[in-house]
Structures are given as structure tokens and as C-alpha cells.
Amino acid sequence: MRPVVAILATTIALGVSAEAPPTKTRVPDRPVVTELPPEVKRLIDAAKRLNEQPGLILNRDAIYQTLEVRPTSTTRSRSTDGARGMGEGLQFERPQDMPNWEASLQYAEYPKSASWSVKVELIYSRGPNCYPSRLVEAYWGQPFAYRPLGVHAFMDELRREQIGLPPTGPHDGEPYSTEFGATHANSANVFFRIAPGGCLSTIVLSRLFNFNEYSDENIYHE
């Protein structure tokens, strides 16, 4: 363990207070389930397919089919530099089986870098239950990693390190987003966003592509 003087000097140099950060674990404000319901498992399964199967994220119809959704509204835009954008509201094919879940798709073009992106968000909105990160992690099958969100959370982690406290864990109730990179050059990255209390809030599927490698013709089409 480093001497106290060295720790204090480092914290001053970093502009980090040596005062211990809060250690109280946040608790969910909703009932915590002990098993994930079928609809959450279906969404995680769909995310895994888009993460593991080449080409699905490049095709809007394939995304619809994988997630069992259909578009309800589409808005297109063009910026002053000619960049195209598109946003879609999505509805689940069996909405009665997906209570409190909302879905959307966004496309964006970046002319300066000759690239484009696609992002799908699956949001658990105003749901009555907490789907705890431990259950989501176990069903996904890969360990989650806590990464602080924002400057204050980052500074808290530095303070913990400086005074010898263990780092915040992925199931300590703090909000964060954990990322799983695409397994192929043309599959999706997956993000699980965890809300305060350790509850799943959003699943994000996204990818940035270069035009000279992959066309957007099956994503942005009339």
C-alpha cells in the first residue's frame, strides 16, 4: 500500500479529494424479479443474434424480423451540409407480450468522414419491475463491467482507488453502460444500460460503417 503522503500528493495533483466517496449501495425503487420474463429473454436473444450474425444490422428489414417489430412512423431529414438522417418509431408485432417496452431506429450520415451509423434502442419505459443486472448478465452469458458515467462518477472512482477502496462493481447499484463489441465487421455492438438501483433500462444495438466498406442502401431507403 502506498504511503498516505504519496496518496494525498497524487490526489492533489489530479485535483481529486481524498475524502471517501459514498459507499452506500443504491437500492431499486421497484420490486426486483427473481427470473427474467420471456419478453426480456427474447430481446436479449435478438440482441445476441444481431451481435453475432454478419449482415443483419445492415438491413432494416432483417432488423425488423429479428426484433419482431414494424415501423409506425418514419421521419427523414437533411442537414445544411447535405447529411441525411432518419428516425423511426417501432412497434412490437405482439405489443401485448411486450408491456412497457419502446423501440426506435435511427440512421445518420457523416459526409466529412464518408461514414454512416445505425442505432436501435429498446427502452424499458415506466415498467413496474426491476430486471436486476445480475440476471441480465447471467442470461447474456458474458460478464458485465462497470464504467462510470460522467465526470462525477469518474472522479468518485479515482477517489476510491486513491484511498484503497475496491472499485465499484457492476452489481453495486450505480448507473452505467456496459458494451459488447461486434463479433464481425458487419454485425452490431450491444450496450446494456443499467439504471440507479441496478435495474436494466435500455438495450442499444449500434454500428458505425464507412461507405467504402458497406453501403447503407438497405438501411436508408424510401
Residue pairs with C-beta under 8 A, 6 or more apart in sequence:
1 164
7 18
7 162
7 163
8 18
10 16
10 162
11 17
11 18
11 158
11 159
11 162
14 158
14 162
16 155
16 158
16 159
16 162
17 159
18 159
18 162
18 163
19 159
20 159
20 160
20 163
20 165
21 156
21 159
21 160
21 165
22 156
23 165
25 172
25 173
26 172
26 173
26 174
26 196
26 197
26 198
27 173
27 197
28 130
28 132
28 173
28 197
28 198
28 199
29 130
29 197
30 127
30 128
30 129
30 130
30 197
30 199
31 128
31 129
31 130
32 129
32 130
32 132
32 199
33 129
33 130
33 131
33 132
33 135
34 135
35 135
36 44
36 131
36 135
36 136
36 139
38 97
39 97
39 98
39 99
39 101
40 131
40 136
40 139
40 200
41 139
42 68
43 67
43 101
43 122
43 203
44 136
44 139
44 140
44 203
46 66
46 67
46 68
47 122
47 188
47 190
47 203
47 205
48 140
48 190
49 56
49 66
50 56
50 57
50 63
50 66
50 120
50 187
50 188
50 190
50 205
51 180
51 182
51 183
51 187
51 188
51 189
51 190
51 205
52 183
52 184
52 187
53 184
53 187
54 184
54 185
54 186
54 187
55 62
55 186
55 187
56 62
56 63
56 66
56 187
56 188
57 63
57 118
57 182
57 186
57 187
57 188
57 205
57 207
58 118
58 186
58 209
58 214
58 215
58 218
58 219
59 218
59 219
60 105
60 218
60 219
60 221
61 218
62 218
63 69
63 105
63 120
63 205
64 70
64 71
64 90
67 90
67 92
67 103
67 120
67 122
68 92
68 93
68 94
69 90
69 91
69 92
69 93
69 103
70 90
70 91
70 93
71 88
71 89
71 90
71 91
71 105
72 88
72 89
72 90
72 91
73 88
73 89
74 86
74 87
74 88
75 86
75 87
75 88
76 84
76 85
76 86
77 84
77 85
77 86
78 84
78 85
79 85
81 111
81 112
82 111
83 108
83 109
83 110
83 111
84 107
84 108
84 109
84 220
85 106
85 107
85 108
85 109
86 105
86 106
86 107
86 220
87 104
87 105
87 106
87 107
88 104
88 105
88 106
89 103
89 104
90 103
90 104
90 105
90 120
91 103
92 98
92 101
92 103
99 127
100 124
100 125
100 126
100 127
100 128
101 122
101 123
101 124
101 125
101 127
102 122
102 123
102 125
103 120
103 121
103 122
103 123
104 120
104 121
104 123
105 118
105 119
105 120
106 118
106 119
106 120
106 121
107 116
107 117
107 118
107 216
107 219
107 220
108 116
108 117
109 115
109 116
109 216
109 220
110 116
110 117
113 210
114 210
114 211
114 212
115 208
115 209
115 210
115 211
116 208
116 209
116 211
116 216
116 219
116 220
117 206
117 207
117 208
117 209
118 206
118 207
118 209
118 216
118 219
119 204
119 205
119 206
120 188
120 204
120 205
120 206
121 202
121 203
121 204
122 202
122 203
122 204
122 205
123 201
123 202
124 131
124 200
124 201
124 202
130 197
130 198
130 199
130 200
131 199
131 200
132 171
132 198
132 199
132 200
133 144
133 170
133 171
133 192
133 194
133 198
133 199
133 200
134 171
134 198
136 144
136 192
136 200
137 143
137 144
137 170
137 171
140 180
140 192
142 180
143 170
144 170
144 171
144 178
144 192
144 194
145 170
145 178
146 167
146 168
146 169
146 170
146 172
146 174
146 176
146 178
147 176
147 177
147 178
147 179
148 154
148 156
148 157
148 168
148 174
148 176
149 175
149 176
149 177
153 174
153 175
153 176
156 168
157 167
157 168
160 166
160 167
160 168
161 167
168 174
170 176
170 178
170 194
171 198
172 198
173 196
173 197
173 198
174 196
174 198
175 193
175 194
175 195
175 196
176 193
176 194
177 191
177 192
177 193
177 194
177 204
178 191
178 192
178 194
179 189
179 190
179 191
180 189
180 190
180 191
181 189
182 188
182 189
182 207
185 213
186 207
186 209
186 214
187 207
188 205
188 206
188 207
189 205
189 206
189 207
190 203
190 204
190 205
191 202
191 203
191 204
191 205
191 206
192 200
192 202
192 203
193 200
193 201
193 202
193 203
193 204
194 200
194 201
195 201
209 216
